[in-house]
Amino acid sequence: MPKGFVSEYINLDRKSYNALKQKLYRKLAKCSERSIGVVCSGGGGVEAGAIMAGIRPSWGIDVNPTNRTKFNLSQMCSDYNELNHGNHVIRRSLLDIDISKLEETDIIWASLPCDRFTSMNKVHGKTESDLDTSLSNKLILIIARLNPQIVCLENVPGWANSEGFQRIVNYLTYKDYNVDYRNYNFSHYGVPQRRFRLIVRACRENIQKSRIPRLVSTGWYDSIKELIPQFQVGEVNPKVSNYLDIQMVDKTRFILVENIFNLNRCLYSDEDSICWTIRATSGVDHKGSSRNRIIAVWNPHISQYQFLNSRAIARLSGFPDWYYVPEKVGYANYIFGLSVPPVFVSKVLSSFT
Ligand SMILES: C[S@@+](CC[C@H](N)C(=O)[O-])C[C@H]1O[C@@H](n2cnc3c(N)ncnc32)[C@H](O)[C@@H]1O
């Protein structure tokens, strides 16, 4: 490995790289024998949550075959996933995976692509494609072959209306898994962000499944307040600041604001609230370049805006501080906007005994 270089997307000197790996080995050494395989692993929200629950990531599968930008976002996500959780990602499309080569794991978690099932795409008339059906069928084949004790599925709530969802749930039920599913509001589980997701939990008869305990909500401010002095001061888009003035927001208090003016408005949250849903695509432009001044905070003590760094966006997304984040804020936003919050994943996995 050349000095000062980890991968095309991660620039880290050898000393820091070794220190990071040492920390990872210590974390993995504390994990139990239980292992997890992650289908569509992205930047590793599921793996981080698994490690928090004491479960060892065995393999992940991820590549986005439709990525056409020069900056390959799914490779970037997998590089950060492996830097933080060990080399375990098979960088191939799920459809091209040779199942006979996959190691058996106690748990399989799958977050199949959700692009066609979000509420925006419903508005644009996008529906389930043949690719979605093939991905679901391939997942069923993997479950059939590896026969895990526990299967968890995560997706946007709209996925519940898809044929893929029906097929997988029917298969699990037919194979005598104890299956339940419902939509969760992650802000009730320690994530300071408005994020709703459908979670399917399925387990074998010998596994006990308990209710996932709620946590008192934390607002965005409490989760990042001590980081604010590190944030760079700067100007937001004039349309954004005008909009806040027109809305007569209380500028004697901290305000979190998305520096994007779209459909004649921008997203903002006052000091006592949670953050809006962070979307991966807000972090990158159409060429895949990072947008770094994406979320700002109005600081009433200095009467200026400051821009959130990557660590702050990680906190808003339920990631632990040990996750090594990209320096470029837009890329961090991309990883976290795609991910399942680790703090919630750890609760789901700990609900099985
Ligand atoms: C919702 S994200 C997964 C988030 C991840 N589980 C986490 O918690 O960080 C969906 C992922 O599916 C991947 N993906 C899309 N099409 C795929 C395919 N055909 N095969 C494998 N992965 C695919 C994307 O690259 C993306 O990382």
The ligand as an SDF file (V2000), in Angstrom:
LIG
                    3D

 27 29  0  0  0  0  0  0  0  0999 V2000
  -30.1220    1.3650    1.3450 C   0  0  0  0  0  0  0  0  0  0  0  0
  -28.5050    1.1740    0.7720 S   0  0  0  0  0  0  0  0  0  0  0  0
  -27.8160    0.0900    1.9480 C   0  0  0  0  0  0  0  0  0  0  0  0
  -27.4110    0.7330    3.2250 C   0  0  0  0  0  0  0  0  0  0  0  0
  -26.5800   -0.1060    4.1280 C   0  0  0  0  0  0  0  0  0  0  0  0
  -27.2230   -1.3380    4.4960 N   0  0  0  0  0  0  0  0  0  0  0  0
  -26.1940    0.6770    5.3860 C   0  0  0  0  0  0  0  0  0  0  0  0
  -26.7940    0.4530    6.4270 O   0  0  0  0  0  0  0  0  0  0  0  0
  -25.3160    1.5340    5.3150 O   0  0  0  0  0  0  0  0  0  0  0  0
  -28.7090    0.1500   -0.6330 C   0  0  0  0  0  0  0  0  0  0  0  0
  -27.3880   -0.3270   -1.2470 C   0  0  0  0  0  0  0  0  0  0  0  0
  -27.7110   -1.2460   -2.2840 O   0  0  0  0  0  0  0  0  0  0  0  0
  -26.6260   -1.2220   -3.1930 C   0  0  0  0  0  0  0  0  0  0  0  0
  -27.0660   -1.8890   -4.4400 N   0  0  0  0  0  0  0  0  0  0  0  0
  -27.8900   -1.3880   -5.3880 C   0  0  0  0  0  0  0  0  0  0  0  0
  -28.0770   -2.3110   -6.3570 N   0  0  0  0  0  0  0  0  0  0  0  0
  -27.3600   -3.4160   -5.9920 C   0  0  0  0  0  0  0  0  0  0  0  0
  -27.1320   -4.6880   -6.5910 C   0  0  0  0  0  0  0  0  0  0  0  0
  -27.7020   -5.0210   -7.7500 N   0  0  0  0  0  0  0  0  0  0  0  0
  -26.3270   -5.5680   -5.9450 N   0  0  0  0  0  0  0  0  0  0  0  0
  -25.7530   -5.2520   -4.7550 C   0  0  0  0  0  0  0  0  0  0  0  0
  -25.9290   -4.0470   -4.1600 N   0  0  0  0  0  0  0  0  0  0  0  0
  -26.7150   -3.1390   -4.7720 C   0  0  0  0  0  0  0  0  0  0  0  0
  -26.2900    0.2530   -3.3240 C   0  0  0  0  0  0  0  0  0  0  0  0
  -24.9600    0.4310   -3.7870 O   0  0  0  0  0  0  0  0  0  0  0  0
  -26.5120    0.7410   -1.8750 C   0  0  0  0  0  0  0  0  0  0  0  0
  -25.3000    0.8070   -1.1850 O   0  0  0  0  0  0  0  0  0  0  0  0
  1  2  1  0
  2  3  1  0
  2 10  1  0
  3  4  1  0
  4  5  1  0
  5  6  1  0
  5  7  1  0
  7  8  2  0
  7  9  1  0
 10 11  1  0
 11 12  1  0
 11 26  1  0
 12 13  1  0
 13 14  1  0
 13 24  1  0
 14 15  1  0
 14 23  1  0
 15 16  2  0
 16 17  1  0
 17 18  1  0
 17 23  2  0
 18 19  1  0
 18 20  2  0
 20 21  1  0
 21 22  2  0
 22 23  1  0
 24 25  1  0
 24 26  1  0
 26 27  1  0
M  CHG  2   2   1   9  -1
M  END
$$$$
